[in-house]
Amino acid sequence: MADDTETLEGPDLAVGVRIDQIADGGLLLGHVDAKPVVLVRQGEELFALGAVCTHQGGPLAEGLVVDGGVRCPWHHACFDLRTGLPSRPPALDPVDCYQVEVTAGTATVTRKRPAEPRASLKPTRDSTAVALPASIVIIGGGAAGLCAAQTLRREGYTGPVAMLSADDAAPYDRTNLSKGVLSGNIKEDANDLHPSQFYRDNAIDLRLGTRVERVHVAEHEVELADGERVAYEALLIATGAEPVKLDVPGASLPHVHYLRSAADCHRLLTQARSAKTAVIIGASFIGLEVASALCARGIEVHVVGRETGLMANVLGKELGAFLQQLHEKKGVIFHLETTASTINEDEVILTNEETLQADLVVVGIGVCPRLELAEAAGLAVDRGVIVDRYLQTSAPGIYAAGDIALWPGPLTGERVRIEHWVVAEHQGQTAALNMLGRRKRYDAVPFFWTEQHGFGLSYVGHATGFDDVRLDGDLSKRDCTISYLKRGRELAAAFVHRDHAGLLKELEFERIIGANRG
């Protein structure tokens, strides 16, 4: 968030500015009462909002105005121009909303408006109306589960909402674990997505450390590990994924870590404070982010990966080589085309017979979706829980979202399962709306970002098995767009220091999806 002591940019909007200074769809950064505020024009209407994204402080004045909302350039959250409420994740909290008065061609921001009241959602006597579920149960306390619960309350649903989480910690930002928390830039106790009071204020029955043993589809009940049964009329399964375990001698030693949960991060941090050498097994995004974070702590880092070229199958050879050089300049040592064969108390022996000293070992060789509950319940499963375009499973009234969901990709129609934080949040939001009878198709464009050694990369779309990579700009100067195509069709693009271009590409993909939908 912006600091009040920072130099404020732009005009004092409380004094007023000429309307002709702002083009239709344009944004003007200014300030009101020593707070940064952005003045937005859409058609003949003017809106004033807090200028700092509530997710990670992105500058909304550099964003994009689309369909009554302003999108953040950093991670593509969107805020409603009329209410300041977040209409798209990853932002969960609203920005301030201000009153604007126009006189003789001058717009003046007069005062902060009170928070928008909770929506009213009441069943009607209209025979075409969809009856609201009497109770809703959410299995999972991650991104999808939290967004679903929050959306239900924000949309005015007043029935019981139970959120059953196997995690011992209240919902937190998982994306920060391998970035700011592990590097020390974010305190562990500052990573919660909401304070505990939020769940009480919104009557969300958050049960931590609660394991669901079975879903009784016919009885509309979930059975907990202690034998208790919780009734539901609508159910969301958002059980997420778990790390793939390394199966070699020594893999269960106490200095071998996985990073998926806040508890995992705490254990890793405890050992990292005294470690001098670390071996990371797996050159994935999580592995590379951990490498960056441990380097920031002054630890000598070795990264082990099976691939011949770093991230080539995900980002292309050129960008993969750039990332490898980025890490190597920071002292990271790569060992590719190999993996661990044995782990001892202070060393890792690789399959190429190389031996690496290791005070700690971090394994990041992928995750697998937690499908046991869905399979036992008889839901259709194939590498994920099969859902339709509304995220409903093969059983009426049961939805799935997040890392477990296998759904028709909006650009190709092929079923995909994507393990991205923002995708999970979008799906939780959409599933909640459909539980309330909205019949909203899930066709959001996938988005993710990574940060490594101060280098930021955002990615829009989803491309597997691409056969062409096109680069526009100069990667060495950290100013470029990389497009990924398959049979001549662009399916995704990565952006380096071109945040606005990323927003425009997302909008372009959305319009293609809309045209295909007809």
N, C-alpha and C positions, 0 to 999 in steps of 0.2 A: 504494500500500500504506500501511497505517497506520504512523505513526511511534511508536516506543516511548516517546517523550517526551510524547506526547499524553495528555490526561486520560482515564483509562479509565472507561467507563460501566458501570453495572449492578453486580450483586453479584459477589463473589469466588466463582466456581463451584467452586473447590477446597475451600472451606469448606462449601458445600452450600446448596441451596435446596429449599423445599417443592415437591413435585410438583404440588400443587393450584394453584400459581401459574401453571401453564402449561396452557392449554386444548389439546384435541386439535387438531393442525395448527398449534399456536402456536409462537412463537419467543421466546426470552428472551435478550437481550444481556447478557453478563457478561464476565468475564476470568479467565484462568488464567496464572500466571507472567508477568504484565505483558503478556499478549497478549489482544486482543479475541477472544472465543469466543461462539458462539451455541449455546444449548441448545434442542433441537427435540424436540417430542413428536408422535409419530404413532401413534395408538391407545394401546396400553399400553407402547410402546417409546420410549426416550429416546436421543437422539444428540447429540454435541457436535462442532462443526466450527469451524475458523477463520472469523471473522465477516466477512472482507474478500474480496470477489471477486478472483480472480487476473487477471481481464481488465483492468479499469481502476479497481479499488478500490471497487466498489459495496458498499453496506451490506446484507449478507445478512439481517440481523435485520429489515429492512423488506421482505423478499421474500415468496415464497409457497411453501408446502409442497405438493407434488403427486407422488403415486405414488412415494414413496421418494426424492424429491429436493427440494432447495431451490433456487428460481429467483431470480436476482438481479434487483432491480427496474430497474436501469439499462439493461442490454442483453440481458436474458433468458437469460443463461447458466444452466446447471443443474449442481448437484453432488450426487452420490450420497451419501445420508445415511450409508451403511454404510462407504464407502471414502474419501470426499472427492474421488473422481475426477470430472472434468468429464464429464457425460453429454450435454451439449449445448453447442455453441459460442455465443458467441465465446470463452469461456474455454478455454484449452488445457492449463493446469497445474492440479494438484489443490490443494485447501485442506488444512490439517492436520486430522487426525481424532483424537479423544480418547476414552479409555475412560470410561464412565459407570457408577457403582455406585449402587444404590438400597437404602436401609436405612430401615425404619420411616417410609416416606413422604417421605424426603429423598433428593434426587439429588445426588451428588458427582462432579465431574469429577476423576479421579485422575491421569491421565498421558496423554502424547501416544502414540498408537499408531504402530508402525512403518509405513512406506509399504506399500501393498498390492502384493503380488508380481504380476508380469505374468501375465495369464490364460494358461491352458494350452488350446491348441486343437489337438487331434490327430485325424487321420482314424480312423474306427472301422471294424470289419469288418461293421457293420450294412449290409445291401444298400440300405437307404433313405437312407443318409448320402450327402451330396454330397461328392465328392472335392475336396480343396483344390487350387487351381491350383499348378503346379510353380514358376511365376515370375510376377511382376506388374510391369508397366511403367506408369508414370504420366507423361503428357506434360503438363507445366505445373508451375510452381513457385509458384502463387498460393494463394489461400485453399482452393479445392477440393482441389488436389493435396496440400498439406500435411496437411489434415485426413484425407484418405484414407490417406496414408502412416502418420500417427500412429495412426489407428484400427486399421490392419492389425496394427501391432506391439502395441498395447494389448490387442487381442483374442487375441494369442498366435500370430499367423501367423509362421512362422520361415523361409519360403522367401525367395528373393531379391526385393528391392524396389528398382527403379531409378526415380529421379525425375529426369526430363529437363527442365530449365528453360532457356528461351532468355534469361532474365534473367541479368545478371552478378552480381546480389546474391542472397544466401540469402533465403529467404522472410521478408517483413517485413509490418508492418501497413499496408496500403494506405490504410485509412480515416484514419490519422493524417497522411498527407502533406499534405492540404489543410486540416488542422486544426492540431494541435499542432506538427508539424515546421515547416511554413511560417511559422507565427506566431512560432516561436522558443521555445515552451513545452516542446518535446521535442527533444532532440538527435538529429541524424541517425543517429549510431552507437548510439542507444538504442532504435531502432525495430524491431530484429530480433525475430521471433516466438520463436526459440529460439537459444541459443548454438551455435556450430559443433560442439561436443562432443556435442550431442543427436543429430545424425545419425550420428556414429560409434558412440555408445553403443547406438543402435537399429538399427544395420546398415542404414541407409537410404543407398543409393548415389545421393547428390545430385550431379548433374552440372550445373554452371552454364555459361552461355554456350553451351548445346548446342541446336542447331536440328535438329528432326526434319523430314526432307524428304518422307518417304512412309511410309504404313502399308501393309504387304503383308499383306492380310487372309488370303489362302489359306495363306501361309507362316507366319503368326503371328509376324511380325517387323516392327520399325520400322527404317527406314533413316535414319541421321544424315547431316548435311551433309558429313562427311568420308568417307562411304562405309561406315562401320561399321554392322553390323546387330545389333540387340539383340532377342533372342527373348523372347516373352511367351506365357503361357497365358491370362492375363486382362489387359485393357488399359483404362486410364482416359484419356480425352481431356479435358483441362481447359485448353485453350489460351487461354481468356479472351477479352478484347476489346481493340480498339485505337481510339484517338481518331479521330473523323471529321476529316479535314483541311480546312482553310479554303482555298478555291480562288479567291483574288483576287491581283492584283498585289502583290508585297511580302510574301506570306505565308511565304516561306522566309527572310526576313531573320533575323539571329542574335538579335535581341531579341524574336522571336515564339516563344512557348512553349506546350507542351501539358503537362498534368500527369497522368501515368498511372503512371510508374515512379519508383523512388528516384533513378535517374539524372536523370530529368526534374526532380524536386524539387531536386536539388543544383544543376543549371544555373540553375533559376529563383531559388533562394536567392542564388546568387553575384551575379546582377544586381540582385536586390531590395535588397541591402545598400546600394547606392549610388543606387537609383532614387528619384525624387521624384514621378513620375506613372505611373500604370498604367491601361491599358484592358483590360477583360475582355470578350471577345466570347462571348456566351452566358450567359443568366440562369438556368442550371440549378443544381442543388444544388452541383455542383463549382464553378461560377462564383461562387456566393454565398459558399461557404466560403472560396474564395481571396480574395474581396473582404474578408471579415472578417479573414483572416490578414494581408493586406497593410495594411489599416487599422491593425492593431495595431502595425505597423512604422512608422507615421507617413507612409505613402504616400498621396497623393491618388488616389482610385480612381473610375473611370468604368465602369459596366456597360452593355453594349449588348445588346439582345434584340429579337427579332422580335415577341414577343407584345404584346398590348394591355394585359394585366394580369399582373403578376408571379405565376408559378406557379399561375395560376388553374385550368388544366386538370389539375393534379396535386393541389393542396391546397384548391382552392376560392377564390372571390374574396376572402372576408373574411380568411382566413389569409394569402393572398398579399399583400393590401394591408398587413396587419400587418407582414409581413417587409420589405416595401419601406420602410415608415416606420421600422422598426428600423434598417435600413441608412442611411437618409437622416439620421437623428439622429446617426449616427456620421460623417457627411460624405460618404457614397457618393452619386454622382450617376448617375441612371438615364437611359438614352436608349432608349426602347422604340419598337416598330413601325419598327425600322430595323436595319441591320447594316453591316458594313464593306464598302466598295467598293474601297479601296486602302489599303495600309500603306506608309508611308515610314519613313525612319530615325528620325524623332522625332515622328511624328504618324500618326493614323488618320483617314481620310476616310470618312464614312458615306454611305449611299445617299441620305439626306436632305440631302446636301451640307454637313453640319456637320463641322468639323475639330476633333479632340481631340489635345492634346499627349500623347505617350506615350514614356516612357523604356523601358518594357517592355510587351508585349502578351501576354495569356494567352487561349488559345482553348479554350472548353469548350462545343462544340456537339453533343455526343453521342459515343457510341462504336458500333462495329460489331463483331459477333462474328467471331472468327478461325475461319472455316469451311473454309479451303482444304484442310487435311489430311483432314477428314471427307469433303468432296466428292470429292477425288481417290481416296479409299478406297472410294467407291461407297456410303457410308452415306446413309440417307434424310435429306434436308435440306430445310427450308422456313423461312427466316428464322432458323434455328437448327438444331441437330442434334436430330432427332426421337428422343425416348426414351419408354419406357413408364413405368409407375408405379414400376418398380424401377430406373429410370435406365439400362436397357439399350437400346442402339441397335438398328438393324435387323440388325446382325451379332451373332450369339451370342458372348458372352465379351468384347464391347467395350461399355464404358459411357461416358457423357458427363456432365459436371457443370459447374456454374458458369455464367458468362455465355453460353456457347454452347448450353446445354441448353434444349430446347423440350419441355415436359412438360405433362401434364394437370393443370390447376390444381385443388387439392383442394376448393375451395368451389363452383366453377362447372363443372368438368370441361373447360372450354375450354383449349386449349393456350396456355401462357404462357412467356415468357422474361423473367426478372427479373435485373437487374444489381445485386444487393445483396450485400454482403460476407458477411453471416450466412447468406443463402440458399446461396451458394457453399460455405461451410463445412459446412452441414447436408448438402448434396448430396454433397460429398466423403466425409463420414462414412457416409452411407447407401450410396453406391456401394461403398465398401470392405466393408461388412457383406454386401452382396449378392454380391460377389466370393467371399466365404467361405461362400456358400450359405444365408444367413439369410432370403432372400426377404422383405425389409423394404420396405414401400411408402414411397415418399417423399411424405409428405403434411404436412410441417411448415408451419406458418403463417408466411408471409413477414414479416420484420421489418427495419426500418432506423431509423437515427437521424441527426440532423444537429445541428451546433452552430455558431451564428453570433453573434458579438458577445456571448458569454456566455449566449445564449438556446438552450435545448435543446428539441428536439422529437423524439418517437418515434412510429413509425407501424407499426401491426399490420394485416396483411392485404394485399390487393391489389385496387384498384378502378380500372379504366379505363372511361372513358365514363360516369361516374356521373351521375345525373340529379337527385340530391337531396343536400344537405349540411345536417346538423343540428348545432347547437352547444349544448353543455351547459356552463354556467359563464360565466366572464368572461375573455375573451381579453386585454383591456386590463390585467387583474390577473395575467395569466400563470397562470391556473388554469382549465383547461377541457378538455373532450373534444369532438372534431369527428368526427362519423360520416359515412361516405360510402355512399350507397345507390344501387341500380339496380333500378328497377321494384319499389320497396318493400323490397328485400332488402339488409341491411347487408353490405358486402363488406370494409370496412376502417375503421379509426379512427385518428385522430392524438391525441396526448396532450401537454399542456403542464403540467408540474409535477404530474402525476397518474400516477406510476410504477406504483403498486400497481393502479390501474384498468387500466393497460395489460397487466399480467400477467393480470388477471381476464378481460379481453377475449380475450387469446390463448387462455386455457383454454376460454372459451365457444366460440370458433371451432373448437378442437380437438374439442370434444364434438359439435359439429354435423357435422364431418367424419367422426367415428367413427360417428355415427348414420346418416349417408348411406351409409357403407361397409357397415353392417350387420354 
